[in-house]
Amino acid sequence: MAAPKGNQFWMLRSKHGRDKLFATPEALWEAACEYFQWCDENPWTTRKAIQRTMPVRRKKGKRTETVNEQQTQQEVSPTQRPYSLTGLCIYLGTSSRWWSSFRSECMKKNDEDFLHVIARVEETIETQQFEGACVGAFNANIIARKLGLSDKQEVDHTTQGKPFNGFDFLPYTPEADKLK
């Protein structure tokens, strides 16, 4: 059943639409700092296989012989977890689409406080990724692609602006055009 015509129930509402996820820029910055701290406190663990030559004593009859054997051991070591915008959005319970729309809404409204915090969060993430790649903590190729730092070179494959149609080894003669 539809609402009766002419009702004014909508005027009784104190607010319209959904609440903002972050009421203040400070709340957004605090949530981002919580994510950064979580990343620092919960590193990834990597397992590396290490081959070592170990002396092993073996008994042969009444004699004891020392023989060198190869042994493989696994070494578990913690590695730093890189900050990422996607990881931040997952930590906050949102999507990266929400982050993009939130940033664009702040730009439309010219909300300088939120824009300052958004820029600071994004710059912190980029700086941590870049510096981690520089010192070898992260894979430099992946981080370069993620940050758009690929080494691209534009090469002009034309001759004086005209497309290249192949090589012409024989001198031009008008008789050759008649044979075609």
C-alpha positions in Angstrom: 0.0 0.0 0.0 1.3 3.4 -0.9 1.5 6.4 1.4 -1.5 8.6 1.4 -1.5 11.6 -0.9 -0.4 14.8 0.6 1.4 13.3 3.6 4.1 15.3 5.3 6.0 12.5 7.1 9.2 13.3 5.3 9.3 16.7 7.0 9.5 15.0 10.4 12.9 13.6 9.6 15.8 15.3 11.2 18.3 14.3 8.5 18.3 12.8 5.1 20.7 10.3 3.6 23.4 8.2 5.1 25.8 9.4 7.8 29.3 10.3 6.8 31.8 7.6 7.6 34.2 10.2 9.1 32.6 13.3 10.7 35.9 15.2 11.0 39.2 15.2 9.2 40.9 14.3 12.6 38.8 11.1 12.7 40.0 10.1 9.2 43.6 10.8 10.1 43.3 8.8 13.4 41.8 5.8 11.5 44.6 6.0 8.9 47.2 6.1 11.7 45.6 3.0 13.2 46.0 1.2 9.9 49.6 2.3 9.6 50.3 1.1 13.1 48.5 -2.2 12.4 50.7 -2.7 9.3 53.9 -2.1 11.3 52.8 -4.5 14.1 51.6 -7.3 11.8 54.4 -8.0 9.3 54.3 -10.6 6.6 56.4 -13.7 7.2 58.6 -15.2 4.5 60.1 -18.6 4.4 63.5 -19.1 2.8 65.1 -22.5 2.1 68.7 -22.4 3.2 71.2 -25.2 2.3 74.0 -25.7 4.7 76.9 -28.2 4.8 76.9 -29.8 8.2 79.5 -32.2 9.6 77.7 -35.5 10.6 79.4 -38.3 12.6 78.6 -41.8 11.4 79.8 -45.1 12.9 81.2 -47.7 10.6 82.0 -50.7 12.7 84.1 -49.6 15.6 85.3 -46.4 13.9 83.5 -43.0 13.8 83.7 -41.0 10.6 82.8 -37.4 10.1 81.1 -36.7 6.8 79.8 -33.4 5.4 76.2 -33.5 4.4 73.9 -31.0 2.7 70.9 -30.1 4.9 68.0 -27.9 3.9 66.5 -25.8 6.6 63.6 -23.3 6.4 64.2 -19.9 7.9 61.1 -17.8 8.7 61.7 -14.1 8.8 59.2 -11.2 9.2 59.2 -8.7 6.4 57.5 -5.3 6.5 54.0 -5.0 5.3 53.6 -2.3 2.6 50.9 0.4 3.2 48.4 0.5 0.4 45.2 2.4 -0.3 43.4 -0.8 -1.0 44.6 -2.2 2.4 43.5 1.0 4.1 40.0 0.8 2.6 39.7 -2.9 3.6 40.8 -1.9 7.2 38.2 0.9 7.3 35.5 -1.4 5.9 35.0 0.5 2.7 35.9 0.1 -0.9 38.4 1.9 -3.1 35.4 3.3 -5.0 34.2 4.9 -1.8 37.6 6.6 -1.3 37.6 7.9 -4.9 34.1 9.3 -4.6 34.8 10.7 -1.1 37.9 12.5 -2.5 35.9 13.9 -5.5 33.1 15.1 -3.3 35.6 16.9 -1.1 37.0 18.5 -4.2 33.6 19.6 -5.4 32.7 21.1 -2.0 36.2 22.5 -1.7 36.6 21.0 1.8 40.2 21.9 2.4 40.5 20.1 5.8 39.5 16.7 4.4 41.5 17.3 1.2 44.6 18.0 3.3 44.1 14.7 5.3 43.4 12.7 2.1 46.6 14.1 0.4 48.6 13.4 3.6 47.3 9.8 3.7 48.0 9.1 0.0 51.5 10.7 0.2 52.3 8.6 3.3 51.4 5.5 1.5 53.4 6.4 -1.6 56.4 7.4 0.4 56.5 4.2 2.4 56.1 2.1 -0.8 58.8 4.1 -2.6 61.3 4.1 0.3 60.7 0.4 0.9 61.4 -0.4 -2.7 64.6 1.7 -2.5 66.0 -0.2 0.4 65.0 -3.6 -1.0 62.2 -4.3 1.5 59.6 -4.5 -1.4 59.8 -5.6 -5.0 60.9 -2.5 -6.9 59.2 -3.6 -10.1 55.8 -4.0 -8.5 56.0 -0.8 -6.6 57.2 1.1 -9.7 54.2 -0.1 -11.6 51.9 0.7 -8.7 53.2 4.2 -8.4 53.4 4.8 -12.2 57.2 5.1 -12.3 57.8 2.9 -15.3 60.6 3.9 -17.7 58.8 4.6 -21.0 60.5 5.9 -24.1 58.6 7.2 -27.1 60.4 6.4 -30.4 59.2 7.9 -33.7 59.1 5.2 -36.3 58.5 7.6 -39.2 60.7 9.5 -41.5 60.1 13.3 -41.3 56.5 12.7 -40.3 55.8 10.4 -43.2 55.1 6.7 -42.5 57.8 4.2 -43.4 56.8 2.0 -46.4 59.9 -0.1 -46.7 63.3 0.1 -48.4 63.7 1.1 -52.1 67.0 -0.4 -53.2 66.7 0.1 -56.9 66.9 3.6 -58.5 63.7 5.0 -59.8 63.1 4.7 -63.6 60.0 5.6 -65.5 60.1 2.3 -67.4 59.6 0.4 -64.1 56.2 2.1 -63.7 55.1 1.0 -67.2 55.8 -2.7 -66.4 53.4 -2.7 -63.5 
